């Protein structure tokens, strides 16, 4: 795979993450939230998280290359790290749900568990939020991305960290608010803007 093709794949991948985020939100908010014992729907939602993480590995490397320097290398390496940890957790929980296995006794569906790779969304929310904040900082410092992406990444990063804290602390109303904002609005916009930037010659 040559460099232009990798950039193109990363661009498509960023758009795909935006779509997968919206699909996750639809499945979770319309089905799983009110029917946590619906293991099939929960498995699909978790599988979408797992797939997003795999696709993100291409995107974060391409983003890091554009930013360049130490910050760019950090974005690439750290980004692959959180993406793979999130992906493993999504697949872990998805397979458990598909088999109807309760990850923790007395829990069902998408309720948070303590998977070693992503306890309470540490990778999916917390580390991803930190990645977005560093990306925003790089853009405000002159990285070759649109400034509007920096603004969205900043807000999304803060929201994801709030989502992790709310998930870890068990504050369901804040989880729904911050999670809905991330999955339906901020996340899709951020990844679509990244896809557009990566697709430009």
N, C-alpha and C positions, 0 to 999 in steps of 0.2 A: 504494500500500500504506500503510495507516494504522499508527499505533504499536501498538495491540493485536494486529493481524494480524502485524506484524513480530516482536513478542515471541513469539507463538504459533509462527511459523515457526522462530524461533531455538530455542525449546524442543524442537520436533520434531527440529530439526537436531542438537541436542546428543545426544538419544537415538539418532539415526541414526549419529552418530560412534561411540558406544559399540558399536553393532551392527557397524559397519564394522571397528572395531578387532578384535572377536572373529572376524569373517570373515577378516580379514587373518592373524591368528594361526593360524587353522585351516589356511588354504592354505599359509602359509609353514612352519609347524612340521610339518604332516602330509605335505606334498608337496615343497616347494622345498628345504627344508633337506637332505634326503637325495638329492634329484635336481636339482642346480643347473642341469643342462642342459635341464630341462623348461621351455622358453621360454613355453609357453602358461600354465602355472600361475604362473610368475614375472610374466608380463604382467598376469594377474588381480590378483596381490598388489600390484603397483605401481599398477595402476589404482584399487584400493581406497584407497591412500594419496592418489592424486590427487583422487579424489572427496571424501575426508574433508577435504582442504584447502579445497576449494570451499565445502563446507557450513559449515566452521568460520568463514568470513568473516561469516556472519550471526550466529553464536553469540557471537563475541568482541566484536562491536559492542554487542549486547544486554547482555552482561556489563559492558562498560565503562560503559554508560549507567546501570546499577544502582549500580555503585561510585561513579561521579560524580567531579567535580573533575579535577585534573591526573592522578591515578593512573588514573581511569577513561578519560580520553582516551588515556593511554599504552597501557592494556590494549587499547583498540579499535584504535588505529593500529598498534601493534607486532604485535598479534594478526593483523590482516589481512596484514601484511607476511610473518610467518613462514608463515601459512597458504597464501598464494599461492606463495611460494617452494617450499614443500613440495609443493604441488599440481603446479606446473610440473615439478618433478623426478619425481614419481610418474608423470605422463603421459609425460614424456620417456623414462624407463626402460621404462615399459609398452609404448610404441610400438616402442622398440628391441627389446624382448623378443619382441613379437608378430611383428615382421619377421625375427626371428632374427639381429639384428645385435649383435655383441659390442661393448659400449661401450668397453672397453679390451681390447687384444689379449691373448688367453689367459684371458679371464674368461668366465663364463657365468652365466646366471640372475641371482639377487638379490645377487651379490657386490657390495660397495660400489664405486661409481665416483666420479669427480671431476666430476660435473655442476656447472656454474658456479653454479646456484641453490642447491645443497644438497650441497657437498662433504663426503663421509663423514657425511651426516646432520646437518650443522651446523644447518639450519633445522628439519627434522623432529624432531630430538631436542634439540639444544642450545638453540635459540631457543624452542622450545615448552616446554622445561624452565624457562627463565628466566621465561616468561610465567606458568607455573603457580606459581612461587615468588613473583612479585609479587602474583598473585591471592591466594595464601595470606596474604601480609603485609597486604594490604588487608582481608581478612576478619578477621584477628586485631586489626586496628586499628578494627574496628567496621562494616565494609561489611555491607550487608543480605543476607548469605548465611549459611546454617547453618555453625556452627563446624566440624562434622564435614567439610564440604567443604574448609575451610581446612586441616585436618589431612591429608586425602587429597591435596590439591593440593601441599602441602609435600613429602610423601613422593614423590609422582609427579614433581615438579619435580627433586628430587635424583636420582631414578632415571633420568630422561631425560638429565640432564647426564652421569651416569656412563655411560649407554649411548652417548652421543656420544663421550666420551673413549675408551671401550673399542673403538668402531668405528674411530675415527681411529688408535688405537694398534695395532689388529689383534689384539685379545684375544678369540678366538672363544667361549671358555667364559663370559666375563663378558658378551659380547654376547647370548648365548642366555639367560642368567639375567636380566639387566636388561631385555632386550627382551621376554622372556616375561612378566615381572612387569608391564611397562608395557602390553603389548597385551592380556593376558588378565585382569588384575586391576585395577591402579591406574587405567589410562586409562579403561576402561569405567565404573568406579565414579565417577570424577571427572566424566565427561561426563553420566552418568545423573543425578548429583546436581545438576549445572548445569541439565539439562533440567527436572528437577522444580522447582527454584527459579524458573526463568524462566516455568514454566507456572502458578505460583501467582498469584492476582489481586492 
